[in-house]
Amino acid sequence: MSQWWEYPGPPRGPGERAILKAKAICGEGRTRRLAKPAMDSAARDKMQPALPPGPEWPEQERAEQLARGAALKWASGIFYRPEQLARLSQYRSREVQRTCSLEARIKSVVHSYLEGVKTGVRQLAWALEAVQGAREALGQAHVLLWGMAEAAQTLEPLREQVVQHKQLQAMSQLLPRLRAVPAALARTQSLIDAQRLLEAYVSLQELEQLQEETWAPLGGLELPVFEGLGPLAEALGQAVEAAAGAAGRLAREDPALLVAAMRVAEVDAGRTTSLEQAARDWRQRCLRALQEGLEQIHFGTPLQPGPGALAEWLEALRVALPAELAAAEALVAPCCPPHYNVVRLWAHTLHRGLRRCLQQLLEGPQLEAADAFTLLHWALHVYLGPEMMGSLELGPEADVSDLEPLLTLENIEQLEAIFVAKVQASVAQWLQKALDGDVAEWGREQEPDTDPSGFYHSPMPAIVLQILEENIRVTRMVSESLQRRVHGMAVSELSAFLRSFSDALIRFSRDHLRGEATAPHYVPYLLATLNHQSALSSSVSVLQPDWVAPGALAPVEAALDELQRRICRLVLEALLAELQPLFAALPSRRWLSSPELLDDVCERTASFCQNFRHVRDPAVQLLLAEAERTVVLQYLRALMQGRLVCRGADERTQAAERLRHDAAQLQELFLGLVRIWGLEESVQCAPVLLALRELLNLRDPTLLGLEVAGLRQQFPDVRCEDGPGREEGPTGGWAGLTHLYSIARITSPPSWTCAGMCPESSAWPHSALCRPGRSPRPQRVDAHSSASCQHLHPRCPPVSPRGPVPDPRLPAE
């Protein structure tokens, strides 16, 4: 066995070489035949066979260093102690065995590799021989093919002669039939003109078959004799299409022609040809003709604009479309193939045509209110209703509910907006005309008209509410959204009408007071307008159906309340204008001694209030109560001017007796009016006069402060002044009554205002319909007390008022 360094084995890896070198250092790689007992690593490296140059790993040097270090570390660890050197021979023999085993394995692997290489070289030699043989065979075949191509070129003229011979042979056989082609073309055209479509199609098929028979033998050559065959086929297709377009008429007049056209289209749909021609597709042309003809009949003529034209057109469609569907089911469907689904095709075609026509109509000029309403009602209710597409006589094939609706949501919104805008303009015009007609009567020489019960009457309130209620009621036929829109419009227009009514009253009063247009019956017409307000208030509930949210009529109710206050205020100002000269003489010595002054006041008041009998309840009840308060307040204001000074107890007693008599007379006056007209008796304002009488009857001046304090508690909303620059005493505004024994000057109760919510003039004191804070409904205050009206705050008038306080919206005199 040769030494390991003498064996020319394969190149070792860097790790394996490093391990072997480390073992060699320890002397374990030598055999018995080793000449030298020891050898250093440098000598072994010199004796190792040189490796052929080749690419080195980038980590080769580092791997060798690591292997060498590992070997040295192993050796130093094994032989670190002296007692371990005794087993050196054992390690040496073990490593020799390992080395021999590795060498044997390496030789075996190399031998197997060499055998594989020999086999591969042998197979490559065999393949090379086969490739060389194939190359030689291909070269021989190429030479043979080149010779055959040259021979074929010499046979080309002969081939052309053969083709021409075959064509001439075919032409000679088909020549009798080709001579008859022009006559067949003319005959087919005459059949088409005579609408004998089946015979024409058979003749056309024979001609096309002959064309196919001549086309293949002639090599695709087109003969001039067949040039008229394409236009002839197109003429037949147009005849079939025309018959399909008039299917409705032909089903009644000539069903055989319609059946022939349908059969021609169906037979031609299964036709196949070897010619390079496009498919005729007569079936689809028939279907399109059926749809176009149907749309042309019903929607081909444009709608002429004009009043009522749209309604007439829709009514005609309501009758014509169901009749058309019934005719299609009874007449047209038996003439067409079942897969045409004629009834469904008819229904969908009519629906699409109608929808397109309506879209064009909406894109045109804006419709009128009547047309918009008619179109909405027709499209939403009539079209799909039992009178038309929802009829029980029509089968399920005529159902169009799954198609797009005639009107989209945008179209419905557009039509509703047009209708509401047009109706609002018309309603505003009608209401203005009604108001102008009523205002024109205010300046008449005759008194207002009365009803059989004797109340002032005018048809204006009924006309106004009827106009609004009818517009709301009629929209119920269309949709809830339109009804809500019109209801909101009606409430808005009624509020605007009431504001215009109030403005007209202001102008009427202003012109009358200035003398620009004196009304002969000023007060009666004011009372007539109060009846109008009562009629509107009692009937406005017709504008609030069940589906309207509560509070929707709050603006109208507020406007009606404001109108009532305005009318009552103007009436009471007219009453004050008549009573002011009479109260100017109060108080006086004549007043103390004679009741004539108050008799005149009562007589004038009774005469003025006689017109109240023409006012309906509850307005007359309110008007009498306010007239009583106005007269009493004006009476108090006259007493508190300080024009009369009581010089002693007798005069105070006489003044107190006059106050009692006047209070009884005023109470009897107004209670008499209430009883005559059968009205409910209300709380009177006379108690304040009787309270003043008790104060004047007081004998002990020291008790005056207590009495004034009691009056202050009983009438807390009354304030008075003792003159300019004076301050109120600890008892409040009634402290001025302590001067009754000298130069007493007591001011009248002030005008009451509703906490800044409804300010009124002195002609409308405290009797206004007060709206307490956050109260949804008005509350009527009947007495000047904190218990009945806690939201009223008194306000002192001037020390010496002169006449009624005018309307602040009227221009200054």
C-alpha positions in Angstrom: 0.0 0.0 0.0 1.5 3.3 -1.1 1.8 6.3 1.1 -1.1 8.8 1.2 1.0 11.6 -0.1 2.2 9.4 -3.0 -1.4 8.6 -4.3 -2.4 10.8 -7.1 -6.0 11.1 -5.9 -8.6 13.7 -6.7 -8.2 17.2 -5.2 -9.3 17.4 -1.7 -11.4 20.2 -0.2 -9.7 22.8 1.9 -11.3 21.5 5.2 -10.3 17.9 4.6 -6.8 18.9 3.6 -6.4 20.9 6.8 -7.5 18.0 8.9 -5.1 15.6 7.2 -2.3 18.1 7.7 -3.1 18.4 11.4 -3.1 14.7 11.8 0.1 14.5 9.9 1.7 16.8 12.4 0.9 14.4 15.1 2.5 11.6 13.1 -0.6 9.5 12.7 -0.5 9.3 8.9 2.6 7.1 8.6 2.7 3.3 8.0 5.2 0.7 8.9 7.1 1.1 5.7 7.7 4.8 6.5 11.4 5.6 6.1 11.6 8.4 8.6 10.0 8.4 12.0 8.8 11.9 11.9 8.1 14.6 9.3 7.1 18.2 9.8 4.2 19.8 8.0 6.4 21.7 5.6 7.9 18.5 4.2 4.4 16.9 3.8 3.2 19.9 1.9 6.1 19.6 -0.5 5.5 15.9 -1.1 1.7 16.4 -1.6 0.8 16.3 -5.3 0.2 19.7 -6.8 -3.4 20.5 -7.5 -4.3 21.8 -10.9 -5.0 25.5 -11.0 -8.6 26.3 -10.8 -11.0 28.7 -9.3 -10.6 29.0 -5.5 -13.4 29.6 -3.1 -13.4 33.1 -1.6 -13.4 31.4 1.9 -10.8 28.8 1.1 -7.9 30.4 3.0 -10.1 31.2 6.0 -11.4 27.6 6.0 -7.9 26.2 6.0 -6.9 28.4 8.8 -9.9 27.4 10.9 -9.3 23.6 10.1 -5.6 23.9 11.0 -6.5 25.7 14.3 -9.2 23.1 15.1 -6.6 20.3 14.5 -4.0 21.9 16.6 -6.6 22.5 19.3 -7.6 18.8 19.2 -4.1 17.6 19.3 -3.1 19.8 22.2 -6.2 18.8 24.1 -5.5 15.0 23.6 -1.9 15.1 24.5 -2.0 17.8 27.1 -1.0 15.5 29.9 2.1 13.2 30.0 0.0 10.2 30.9 -1.9 10.5 27.7 1.2 10.0 25.6 1.0 6.2 26.4 -2.0 5.9 24.1 -0.3 7.6 21.2 0.1 4.3 19.4 -3.6 3.6 19.7 -4.5 7.0 18.2 -2.0 6.4 15.4 -3.3 3.0 14.4 -6.9 4.3 14.5 -6.1 7.2 12.2 -4.2 4.9 9.8 -7.3 2.8 9.5 -9.5 5.8 8.8 -7.0 7.0 6.2 -7.1 3.7 4.4 -10.9 3.6 4.5 -11.1 7.1 2.9 -8.6 6.2 0.2 -10.6 3.1 -0.7 -13.8 5.0 -0.9 -12.2 7.7 -3.0 -10.8 5.1 -5.4 -14.2 3.5 -5.8 -15.9 6.8 -6.5 -13.3 7.8 -9.1 -13.6 4.4 -10.8 -17.4 4.7 -11.1 -17.0 8.2 -12.5 -14.5 7.0 -15.1 -16.9 4.2 -16.2 -19.7 6.7 -16.7 -17.4 8.9 -18.7 -16.4 6.1 -20.9 -20.1 5.2 -21.5 -21.0 8.8 -22.4 -18.1 9.1 -24.8 -19.2 5.9 -26.5 -22.8 7.1 -26.9 -21.6 10.5 -28.2 -19.7 8.7 -30.9 -22.7 6.7 -31.9 -24.9 9.9 -32.0 -22.3 11.6 -34.2 -22.4 8.7 -36.7 -26.2 8.9 -36.8 -26.3 12.6 -37.3 -23.8 12.4 -40.2 -26.0 9.7 -41.8 -29.1 11.9 -41.5 -27.3 14.8 -43.0 -26.2 12.9 -46.0 -29.9 11.6 -46.5 -31.2 15.1 -46.2 -28.8 16.4 -48.8 -29.9 13.7 -51.2 -33.6 14.5 -50.6 -33.0 18.2 -51.2 -31.4 17.4 -54.5 -34.4 15.3 -55.5 -36.9 18.0 -54.5 -35.1 20.6 -56.5 -35.3 18.5 -59.5 -39.1 17.8 -58.9 -39.8 21.6 -58.7 -38.2 22.2 -62.0 -40.3 19.5 -63.5 -43.5 20.9 -61.9 -42.8 24.3 -63.6 -42.8 22.6 -66.9 -46.3 21.1 -66.0 -47.9 24.5 -65.1 -49.4 25.2 -68.5 -50.8 21.7 -68.6 -52.5 22.4 -65.2 -54.1 25.6 -66.5 -55.4 23.7 -69.4 -57.0 21.2 -67.1 -58.7 23.9 -65.0 -60.1 25.6 -68.1 -61.3 22.3 -69.4 -63.2 21.6 -66.2 -64.7 25.1 -66.2 -65.8 24.7 -69.8 -67.3 21.3 -69.0 -69.3 22.8 -66.0 -70.4 25.7 -68.1 -71.5 23.5 -70.9 -73.6 21.5 -68.4 -75.1 24.6 -66.7 -75.6 26.7 -69.8 -79.3 26.0 -70.3 -80.0 27.0 -66.7 -77.8 30.1 -66.9 -79.8 31.3 -70.0 -83.0 31.2 -67.8 -81.5 33.4 -65.1 -82.6 36.8 -66.4 -86.1 35.6 -66.9 -86.1 34.1 -63.4 -84.9 37.4 -62.0 -87.7 39.3 -63.7 -90.2 36.8 -62.6 -89.0 37.0 -58.9 -89.3 40.8 -59.1 -92.8 40.6 -60.3 -93.7 38.2 -57.5 -92.2 40.7 -55.0 -94.2 43.5 -56.5 -97.4 41.3 -56.3 -96.6 40.6 -52.6 -96.4 36.9 -53.3 -93.5 36.6 -50.9 -93.3 32.8 -50.4 -93.1 32.2 -54.2 -90.6 35.0 -54.6 -88.5 33.5 -51.8 -88.6 30.1 -53.4 -87.5 31.5 -56.8 -84.7 33.5 -55.0 -83.5 30.4 -53.3 -83.3 28.5 -56.7 -81.3 31.4 -58.2 -78.9 31.4 -55.2 -78.5 27.7 -55.4 -77.6 28.0 -59.0 -75.1 30.7 -58.1 -73.5 28.4 -55.6 -73.3 25.6 -58.1 -71.4 27.8 -60.6 -69.3 29.5 -58.0 -67.3 26.4 -56.9 -66.5 25.0 -60.4 -65.5 28.4 -61.7 -63.1 28.9 -58.7 -65.0 31.7 -57.1 -65.6 33.6 -60.4 -68.7 35.8 -60.3 -70.7 35.6 -63.5 -72.3 38.9 -64.8 -75.6 37.1 -65.1 -76.0 37.0 -61.3 -75.3 40.8 -60.7 -79.0 41.5 -60.1 -79.4 38.8 -57.5 -78.2 41.0 -54.6 -80.6 43.9 -55.2 -83.4 41.3 -55.7 -82.7 39.8 -52.3 -82.7 43.2 -50.8 -86.0 44.1 -52.4 -87.5 40.9 -51.0 -86.1 41.8 -47.5 -87.6 45.3 -47.7 -91.0 43.8 -48.7 -90.8 41.4 -45.7 -89.9 44.3 -43.4 -92.7 46.5 -44.7 -95.2 43.7 -44.1 -93.9 43.3 -40.5 -94.1 47.1 -39.9 -97.8 47.0 -40.9 -98.6 43.9 -38.8 -101.5 45.5 -36.9 -103.3 46.5 -40.1 -102.4 43.3 -42.0 -103.6 41.1 -39.1 -107.1 42.6 -39.7 -107.1 43.0 -43.5 -104.6 40.4 -45.0 -103.3 38.0 -42.4 -102.0 35.7 -45.1 -99.5 38.3 -46.2 -98.3 38.8 -42.6 -97.9 35.0 -42.2 -96.0 34.7 -45.4 -93.6 37.5 -44.4 -93.0 35.9 -41.0 -92.4 32.4 -42.6 -89.9 34.0 -45.1 -88.0 35.6 -42.3 -87.9 32.4 -40.2 -86.8 30.2 -43.1 -84.1 32.6 -44.1 -82.8 32.7 -40.5 -81.7 29.0 -41.0 -80.1 29.5 -44.4 -76.5 28.6 -44.9 -74.4 29.4 -47.9 -70.9 28.7 -49.2 -70.6 32.1 -50.8 -68.7 34.8 -49.1 -71.7 36.9 -48.3 -72.9 38.7 -45.2 -75.9 37.3 -43.3 -79.2 38.9 -44.2 -80.7 38.6 -40.6 -84.3 39.2 -41.8 -85.7 38.0 -38.4 -84.1 40.9 -36.5 -85.2 43.3 -39.2 -88.8 42.0 -38.8 -88.7 42.5 -35.0 -87.4 46.0 -35.4 -90.0 46.7 -38.1 -92.8 45.5 -35.7 -91.6 47.8 -32.9 -91.0 50.8 -35.2 -94.4 50.4 -36.9 -96.2 50.2 -33.6 -94.4 53.3 -32.2 -95.1 55.2 -35.4 -98.8 54.5 -35.2 -99.2 55.9 -31.6 -96.3 58.2 -31.0 -95.2 59.3 -34.5 -97.3 62.5 -34.6 -95.8 65.2 -32.4 -98.2 66.6 -29.8 -99.5 70.0 -30.8 -99.4 72.6 -27.9 -102.6 74.0 -26.9 -105.1 74.2 -24.0 -106.5 70.7 -23.3 -104.3 69.1 -26.0 -102.3 67.0 -23.5 -105.5 65.8 -21.7 -107.1 64.8 -25.0 -103.9 62.9 -26.1 -103.7 61.0 -22.8 -107.4 60.2 -23.0 -106.9 58.8 -26.5 -104.0 56.7 -25.3 -106.1 55.4 -22.4 -108.5 54.0 -24.9 -106.1 53.0 -27.7 -103.3 51.2 -25.8 -105.5 48.5 -24.2 -107.3 48.0 -27.5 -103.9 47.6 -29.3 -102.8 45.0 -26.8 -106.1 43.1 -27.1 -105.8 43.1 -30.9 -102.2 41.9 -30.7 -103.2 39.0 -28.5 -106.2 38.1 -30.7 -104.9 38.8 -34.2 -101.2 39.4 -34.5 -100.0 36.7 -32.1 -101.5 33.8 -34.2 -99.7 35.1 -37.3 -96.2 35.1 -35.7 -94.0 32.4 -34.3 -94.5 31.7 -30.6 -91.0 32.7 -29.6 -91.8 36.3 -30.8 -93.9 36.7 -27.6 -96.1 39.2 -29.4 -98.1 40.5 -26.5 -95.1 41.1 -24.3 -93.3 42.7 -27.3 -96.3 44.9 -27.9 -96.5 46.0 -24.2 -92.8 46.7 -23.9 -92.7 48.6 -27.2 -95.7 50.8 -26.3 -94.2 51.4 -22.8 -90.8 52.5 -24.1 -92.3 54.6 -26.9 -94.6 56.4 -24.4 -91.8 56.9 -21.9 -89.6 58.5 -24.6 -92.4 60.7 -25.8 -93.1 61.9 -22.3 -89.4 62.7 -21.7 -89.4 64.7 -24.9 -92.5 66.5 -23.7 -90.9 67.5 -20.4 -87.7 68.7 -22.1 -89.8 71.1 -24.2 -91.6 74.3 -23.1 -92.9 74.4 -19.5 -96.3 72.9 -19.0 -99.3 74.7 -17.5 -100.7 73.8 -14.1 -103.6 71.8 -15.5 -101.3 69.8 -17.9 -98.8 69.1 -15.1 -101.6 67.8 -12.9 -103.2 65.7 -15.6 -99.9 64.2 -16.6 -99.0 63.3 -12.9 -102.4 61.8 -12.3 -102.4 59.8 -15.6 -98.8 58.5 -15.2 -99.1 57.5 -11.5 -102.6 56.2 -11.4 -104.4 55.8 -14.7 -101.6 54.1 -16.7 -101.0 51.2 -14.3 -104.6 51.2 -13.1 -107.4 48.7 -14.1 -108.4 50.9 -17.0 -105.1 50.4 -18.9 -102.1 48.2 -18.2 -103.5 46.7 -15.0 -106.7 45.5 -16.7 -107.7 42.0 -15.8 -108.5 41.3 -19.4 -104.8 41.5 -20.3 -102.7 38.5 -19.6 -99.5 38.4 -17.5 -97.4 38.9 -20.7 -98.7 42.5 -20.8 -97.2 43.4 -17.4 -94.9 46.4 -17.5 -94.5 46.9 -13.8 -91.0 45.6 -13.9 -89.9 48.1 -16.5 -88.7 51.6 -15.9 -91.5 53.9 -14.8 -92.9 56.5 -17.2 -91.8 59.3 -15.0 -88.6 59.3 -12.9 -88.3 60.8 -9.5 -86.7 63.9 -11.1 -89.6 64.2 -13.5 -92.2 63.9 -10.7 -90.3 66.5 -8.7 -90.2 68.8 -11.7 -93.9 68.4 -12.5 -94.9 69.0 -8.8 -92.8 72.1 -8.6 -94.3 73.4 -11.8 -97.9 72.7 -10.6 -97.3 74.3 -7.2 -95.7 77.4 -8.7 -98.4 77.9 -11.2 -101.2 77.2 -8.7 -99.6 79.6 -6.2 -99.5 82.4 -8.8 -103.2 81.7 -9.7 -104.3 81.5 -6.0 -102.4 84.7 -5.2 -104.2 86.4 -8.1 -107.6 85.1 -7.1 -107.2 86.1 -3.5 -106.0 89.6 -4.5 -109.1 90.0 -6.7 -111.4 88.8 -3.9 -109.7 91.3 -1.5 -109.8 94.2 -4.1 -113.5 93.5 -4.7 -114.3 93.6 -0.9 -112.2 96.7 -0.4 -113.9 98.5 -3.2 -117.2 98.0 -1.3 -116.0 99.8 1.8 -116.6 103.2 0.3 -120.1 102.5 -0.8 -123.1 104.7 0.1 -125.0 101.6 1.3 -124.3 99.7 4.5 -122.7 96.2 4.2 -124.9 93.4 3.1 -126.5 91.2 5.7 -127.5 87.6 5.9 -131.0 86.4 6.8 -130.0 86.6 10.5 -129.1 90.3 10.2 -125.3 89.8 10.5 -123.0 91.6 8.2 -122.1 89.1 5.5 -119.7 88.8 2.5 -118.9 85.8 0.3 -115.2 86.7 0.5 -114.2 84.3 3.4 -116.1 81.4 1.9 -114.4 82.1 -1.5 -111.0 82.3 0.0 -111.3 79.1 2.0 -113.0 77.3 -0.9 -110.2 78.2 -3.3 -107.5 76.9 -0.9 -109.5 73.8 0.2 -110.3 72.7 -3.3 -106.7 73.0 -4.4 -105.6 70.8 -1.4 -108.4 68.3 -1.9 -107.8 67.8 -5.6 -104.1 67.0 -5.1 -105.2 64.0 -3.1 -105.8 62.3 -6.4 -102.1 62.5 -7.3 -99.8 61.9 -4.4 -99.2 62.7 -0.8 -96.1 64.7 -1.5 -98.0 67.0 -3.9 -100.8 67.4 -1.3 -98.3 68.4 1.3 -96.7 70.9 -1.1 -100.0 72.5 -2.0 -101.0 72.6 1.7 -97.9 74.5 2.6 -98.5 76.8 -0.3 -102.1 77.3 0.8 -101.1 78.2 4.4 -98.4 80.6 3.1 -100.9 82.3 0.7 -103.6 82.6 3.4 -101.1 84.2 5.8 -100.0 86.6 3.0 -103.7 87.3 2.3 -104.4 88.2 5.9 -101.4 90.5 6.0 -102.7 92.2 2.9 -106.2 92.4 4.5 -104.7 94.1 7.5 -102.7 96.5 5.4 -105.8 97.4 3.4 -107.6 98.2 6.7 -104.8 100.5 7.7 -105.0 102.3 4.4 -108.8 102.5 4.7 -108.6 104.0 8.2 -105.8 106.4 7.3 -107.6 107.7 4.2 -110.8 108.1 6.3 -109.2 109.9 9.2 -107.3 112.2 6.9 -110.4 113.0 4.9 -108.8 111.8 1.7 -111.5 109.2 1.1 -114.2 109.6 3.7 -116.3 106.4 4.0 -120.0 107.1 4.7 -120.3 103.9 6.7 -116.8 103.6 8.2 -117.7 101.7 11.4 -120.2 99.3 9.8 -117.6 98.1 7.3 -115.1 97.7 10.1 -117.6 95.5 11.9 -118.2 93.6 8.6 -114.5 92.9 8.4 -114.6 91.6 12.0 -117.3 89.1 10.8 -115.0 88.1 8.0 -112.3 87.4 10.5 -114.6 85.4 12.6 -115.7 83.4 9.6 -112.1 82.7 8.6 -111.2 81.7 12.2 -114.2 79.3 12.5 -113.6 77.7 9.1 -109.8 77.6 8.9 -109.8 74.1 10.4 -110.7 72.8 6.9 -107.1 73.5 6.0 -105.8 71.1 8.7 -106.7 67.5 7.8 -105.7 64.5 9.9 -102.3 64.0 8.1 -101.1 67.5 8.8 -98.8 67.9 11.8 -100.2 69.9 14.8 -99.1 73.6 14.7 -99.0 73.8 10.9 -101.7 76.5 11.0 -99.9 78.5 13.7 -98.9 81.3 11.2 -102.5 81.6 10.0 -103.9 81.7 13.6 -101.4 84.3 14.6 -102.3 86.4 11.5 -106.0 86.0 12.4 -105.4 87.1 15.9 -103.5 90.1 14.8 -106.2 91.0 12.3 -108.9 90.8 15.1 -106.8 93.1 17.3 -106.4 95.5 14.5 -110.1 95.7 13.7 -111.2 96.0 17.3 -108.6 98.7 17.8 -109.9 100.7 14.9 -113.5 100.4 16.1 -112.6 101.5 19.6 -110.6 104.4 18.3 -113.7 105.5 16.3 -115.7 105.2 19.6 -113.2 107.3 21.5 -113.3 109.9 18.7 -117.0 110.4 19.4 -116.8 110.4 23.2 -113.7 112.6 23.6 -115.6 115.9 23.4 -118.1 114.7 26.0 -115.4 113.6 28.5 -113.6 116.9 28.1 -116.3 118.4 30.3 -115.6 116.0 33.1 -115.2 116.5 36.0 -116.9 119.9 36.6 -119.4 121.5 38.9 -122.1 120.8 36.4 -121.1 117.1 36.5 -121.5 117.1 40.3 -125.0 118.5 40.2 -126.5 117.0 37.1 -126.3 113.6 35.3 -126.7 115.1 31.9 -123.1 114.8 30.9 -123.0 111.1 31.6 -126.4 110.7 30.0 -125.0 112.1 26.8 -122.0 109.7 27.0 -124.3 106.7 27.6 -126.6 107.8 24.8 -123.7 108.2 22.4 -122.2 104.9 23.4 -125.5 103.1 23.1 -126.0 104.6 19.6 -122.5 103.6 18.6 -122.9 100.1 19.9 -126.2 99.5 18.1 -124.1 98.5 15.1 -122.6 95.7 17.2 -125.8 93.7 16.7 -124.6 92.9 13.2 -121.5 91.2 14.6 -121.4 87.5 15.3 -120.6 85.9 18.6 -118.0 85.6 20.1 -116.6 88.7 18.4 -119.5 90.8 19.6 -118.9 89.6 23.2 -115.3 90.7 23.0 -116.2 94.0 21.3 -118.8 94.9 24.0 -116.4 94.1 26.9 -113.7 96.2 25.3 -116.0 99.0 24.6 -117.1 99.0 28.3 -113.4 99.0 29.4 -112.6 101.8 27.0 -115.5 104.0 28.2 -114.6 103.4 31.9 -111.0 104.1 31.4 -111.7 107.3 29.5 -114.1 108.2 32.3 -111.3 107.6 34.9 -108.8 109.5 32.8 -111.1 112.5 32.7 -111.6 112.4 36.5 -107.8 112.2 37.1 -107.0 115.3 35.1 -107.3 117.4 38.3 -109.7 119.9 36.9 -112.0 119.6 40.0 -110.8 120.1 43.6 -113.1 118.9 46.5 -113.2 121.8 49.0 -114.8 119.9 51.8 -116.4 116.7 53.0 -119.8 117.6 51.4 -118.3 118.0 48.0 -116.4 114.7 48.4 -119.7 113.0 49.5 -121.4 114.5 46.4 -118.6 113.4 44.2 -118.7 109.9 45.7 -122.5 109.7 45.1 -121.9 110.9 41.5 -119.4 108.1 41.0 -121.8 105.5 42.4 -124.6 106.8 40.1 -122.3 106.9 37.1 -121.0 103.4 37.8 -124.5 102.1 38.1 -125.6 103.9 34.9 -122.6 102.5 32.9 -123.2 99.0 34.2 -126.8 99.2 33.4 -126.0 100.5 29.9 -123.7 97.6 29.0 -125.6 94.9 30.8 -128.7 96.1 28.9 -126.9 95.7 25.6 -125.7 92.2 26.6 -129.1 91.1 27.6 -130.8 92.5 24.5 -128.5 90.4 22.3 -128.6 87.4 24.5 -124.9 87.4 25.3 -123.1 86.1 28.3 -122.5 88.6 31.1 -118.9 89.2 31.8 -116.9 90.8 34.6 -117.4 94.6 34.4 -115.0 97.4 35.0 -117.4 99.4 37.2 -115.8 98.1 40.5 -112.9 100.5 40.1 -115.4 103.4 40.2 -117.1 102.1 43.3 -113.7 101.7 45.0 -112.9 105.3 44.3 -116.3 106.2 45.7 -115.4 104.4 49.0 -112.2 106.4 49.1 -114.0 109.7 48.7 -116.4 108.7 51.5 -113.6 108.3 53.9 -114.0 110.6 56.9 -110.7 110.1 58.7 -107.7 111.4 56.7 -105.4 109.2 58.8 -106.9 106.1 57.2 -106.3 107.3 53.7 -102.9 105.5 53.4 -104.5 102.2 54.4 -107.3 102.6 51.9 -104.8 103.5 49.2 -102.8 100.5 50.0 -105.9 98.3 49.8 -106.7 99.8 46.4 -103.1 99.1 45.3 -103.5 95.5 46.2 -106.9 95.3 44.5 -105.8 97.0 41.3 -102.0 96.4 41.3 -101.6 97.3 37.6 -102.8 100.9 38.1 -100.1 103.6 38.4 -100.6 107.4 38.8 -98.5 110.5 39.0 -98.9 113.5 41.3 -97.4 115.7 38.6 -94.2 116.2 36.9 -91.1 115.7 39.0 -92.8 114.1 41.9 -91.9 110.7 43.3 -94.2 107.9 44.3 -94.7 107.3 48.0 -94.2 104.0 49.8 -97.7 102.9 48.9 -97.0 103.0 45.2 -98.9 104.8 42.4 -102.1 105.2 44.4 -100.3 107.6 46.8 -101.6 110.5 44.8 -105.1 109.9 46.1 -104.0 111.4 49.4 -104.3 114.8 47.8 -108.1 114.5 47.3 -108.5 116.8 50.3 -106.5 119.5 48.5 -105.4 119.6 44.9 -105.7 115.9 44.1 -104.8 114.9 40.6 -105.3 111.2 39.9 -104.2 109.8 36.6 -106.2 107.2 34.8 -105.3 103.6 34.6 -102.6 103.1 32.0 -102.7 101.2 28.8 -101.7 97.6 29.4 -99.2 95.8 27.3 -98.6 92.2 27.0 -95.0 92.1 28.3 -93.7 93.6 25.1 -95.4 91.0 23.0 -98.4 92.8 21.6 -98.1 96.5 22.4 -101.3 98.5 21.9 -102.5 102.0 22.2 -104.7 103.4 25.0 -107.7 102.7 22.8 -107.0 99.0 23.2 -106.1 98.7 26.9 -105.4 95.4 28.5 -108.2 93.7 26.5 -105.9 92.5 23.8 -105.5 88.8 23.2 -102.5 88.4 25.4 -100.0 85.7 24.7 -98.1 84.9 27.9 -94.6 83.7 27.5 -94.2 80.3 25.8 -98.0 79.9 25.6 -99.2 78.3 22.4 -102.7 79.7 22.5 -103.9 83.3 23.2 -105.5 84.0 26.5 -108.2 86.6 26.9 -107.8 88.8 30.0 -111.1 90.0 31.4 -110.0 91.9 34.6 -107.1 94.0 35.6 -105.7 91.8 38.3 -102.5 89.9 38.8 -104.5 86.7 39.2 -105.9 86.9 35.7 -103.0 88.4 33.7 -99.6 88.0 35.3 -97.9 88.9 32.1 -99.3 92.4 31.8 -97.3 95.4 32.9 -99.0 98.8 33.2 -97.6 101.8 31.5 -98.4 105.4 32.5 -99.9 107.6 29.9 -99.1 111.3 29.6 -100.4 113.5 32.4 -103.0 115.1 30.1 -103.9 112.8 27.2 -105.9 114.2 24.4 -108.0 111.8 22.5 -107.1 108.3 21.4 -103.6 107.2 20.7 -103.3 106.6 17.0 -102.0 103.5 15.3 -98.2 103.6 15.4 -98.1 102.4 11.8 -100.2 105.3 10.6 -98.3 108.4 9.5 -98.3 111.3 11.9 -101.0 114.0 11.4 
